[in-house]
């Protein structure tokens, strides 16, 4: 990437902040969408200028995202759709959903209908 391409890259991604380290011939980036950057204000992903010169915008984007920016897809009545395209009410409905087993119990509670529950008294 050339310096002008790098400037354009940061301008296109408003959630990425650039930090220059001229004494180390390096450039740092913060992706505010990822939780570890929000939790630690000093955390940055730093690349040497040589690395940047040898790689493309797509390479840099992937390294900054670290593969963690994913799209959530949900299956509703047999159709798959991206949750990001849903309206606010539908997203709230998705957040409110709770998983249960066939008997209406949360999945971490194992109740086996075939095995009777018996109490043993300590004597």
C-alpha positions as a Python dict, from the first residue, in 0.01 Angstrom:
ca = {
    (1, 'X'): (0, 0, 0),
    (2, 'X'): (116, 349, -76),
    (3, 'X'): (81, 626, 185),
    (4, 'X'): (-211, 775, -10),
    (5, 'X'): (-386, 435, -22),
    (6, 'X'): (-336, 405, 353),
    (7, 'X'): (-492, 748, 409),
    (8, 'X'): (-789, 653, 190),
    (9, 'X'): (-827, 323, 377),
    (10, 'X'): (-857, 498, 714),
    (11, 'X'): (-1097, 757, 569),
    (12, 'X'): (-1327, 480, 438),
    (13, 'X'): (-1338, 302, 776),
    (14, 'X'): (-1457, 552, 1037),
    (15, 'X'): (-1426, 289, 1315),
    (16, 'X'): (-1049, 254, 1257),
    (17, 'X'): (-810, 503, 1413),
    (18, 'X'): (-455, 542, 1286),
    (19, 'X'): (-146, 613, 1503),
    (20, 'X'): (192, 693, 1347),
    (21, 'X'): (519, 584, 1509),
    (22, 'X'): (789, 753, 1296),
    (23, 'X'): (1072, 663, 1537),
    (24, 'X'): (991, 292, 1483),
    (25, 'X'): (896, 327, 1114),
    (26, 'X'): (557, 179, 1202),
    (27, 'X'): (184, 254, 1197),
    (28, 'X'): (-72, 145, 1457),
    (29, 'X'): (-446, 94, 1423),
    (30, 'X'): (-743, 55, 1659),
    (31, 'X'): (-1070, -103, 1548),
    (32, 'X'): (-1336, 37, 1783),
    (33, 'X'): (-1582, -239, 1684),
    (34, 'X'): (-1380, -510, 1857),
    (35, 'X'): (-1420, -555, 2234),
    (36, 'X'): (-1053, -574, 2334),
    (37, 'X'): (-988, -232, 2179),
    (38, 'X'): (-1284, -83, 2371),
    (39, 'X'): (-1168, -242, 2697),
    (40, 'X'): (-807, -119, 2671),
    (41, 'X'): (-765, 232, 2532),
    (42, 'X'): (-389, 179, 2483),
    (43, 'X'): (-421, -139, 2273),
    (44, 'X'): (-328, -108, 1906),
    (45, 'X'): (-232, -338, 1621),
    (46, 'X'): (105, -212, 1489),
    (47, 'X'): (258, -283, 1148),
    (48, 'X'): (596, -184, 1011),
    (49, 'X'): (597, 39, 707),
    (50, 'X'): (774, -241, 516),
    (51, 'X'): (484, -479, 592),
    (52, 'X'): (232, -218, 477),
    (53, 'X'): (425, -158, 155),
    (54, 'X'): (418, -531, 72),
    (55, 'X'): (47, -590, 144),
    (56, 'X'): (-288, -484, 4),
    (57, 'X'): (-580, -300, 158),
    (58, 'X'): (-762, -634, 196),
    (59, 'X'): (-467, -780, 389),
    (60, 'X'): (-461, -483, 625),
    (61, 'X'): (-837, -496, 673),
    (62, 'X'): (-824, -865, 760),
    (63, 'X'): (-538, -818, 1006),
    (64, 'X'): (-713, -530, 1184),
    (65, 'X'): (-1042, -720, 1206),
    (66, 'X'): (-863, -1040, 1306),
    (67, 'X'): (-1145, -1241, 1151),
    (68, 'X'): (-1379, -1142, 1432),
    (69, 'X'): (-1613, -910, 1247),
    (70, 'X'): (-1872, -1154, 1127),
    (71, 'X'): (-2225, -1118, 1002),
    (72, 'X'): (-2497, -1287, 1202),
    (73, 'X'): (-2734, -1495, 994),
    (74, 'X'): (-3059, -1635, 1128),
    (75, 'X'): (-3298, -1895, 992),
    (76, 'X'): (-3663, -1802, 1020),
    (77, 'X'): (-3934, -2021, 865),
    (78, 'X'): (-3685, -2190, 637),
    (79, 'X'): (-3517, -1875, 501),
    (80, 'X'): (-3174, -1744, 593),
    (81, 'X'): (-3122, -1370, 621),
    (82, 'X'): (-2863, -1128, 759),
    (83, 'X'): (-2966, -991, 1097),
    (84, 'X'): (-2807, -654, 1010),
    (85, 'X'): (-3080, -602, 749),
    (86, 'X'): (-3360, -650, 1005),
    (87, 'X'): (-3549, -356, 1157),
    (88, 'X'): (-3503, -270, 1525),
    (89, 'X'): (-3816, -452, 1638),
    (90, 'X'): (-3712, -779, 1475),
    (91, 'X'): (-3361, -754, 1625),
    (92, 'X'): (-3514, -694, 1971),
    (93, 'X'): (-3730, -1002, 1919),
    (94, 'X'): (-3417, -1206, 1841),
    (95, 'X'): (-3245, -1079, 2159),
    (96, 'X'): (-3550, -1180, 2366),
    (97, 'X'): (-3561, -1539, 2238),
    (98, 'X'): (-3467, -1815, 2480),
    (99, 'X'): (-3362, -2166, 2384),
    (100, 'X'): (-3542, -2455, 2550),
    (101, 'X'): (-3556, -2831, 2517),
    (102, 'X'): (-3865, -3023, 2405),
    (103, 'X'): (-4019, -2989, 2752),
    (104, 'X'): (-3970, -2612, 2781),
    (105, 'X'): (-3667, -2635, 3010),
    (106, 'X'): (-3353, -2427, 2953),
    (107, 'X'): (-3091, -2637, 2767),
    (108, 'X'): (-2854, -2659, 3068),
    (109, 'X'): (-3116, -2846, 3278),
    (110, 'X'): (-3126, -3211, 3181),
    (111, 'X'): (-3455, -3381, 3267),
    (112, 'X'): (-3498, -3730, 3131),
    (113, 'X'): (-3864, -3836, 3119),
    (114, 'X'): (-3774, -4204, 3092),
    (115, 'X'): (-3584, -4206, 3422),
    (116, 'X'): (-3797, -4149, 3736),
    (117, 'X'): (-3658, -3902, 3988),
    (118, 'X'): (-3620, -4061, 4334),
    (119, 'X'): (-3504, -3912, 4659),
    (120, 'X'): (-3270, -4108, 4886),
    (121, 'X'): (-3295, -4026, 5255),
    (122, 'X'): (-2974, -4023, 5451),
    (123, 'X'): (-3005, -4258, 5741),
}
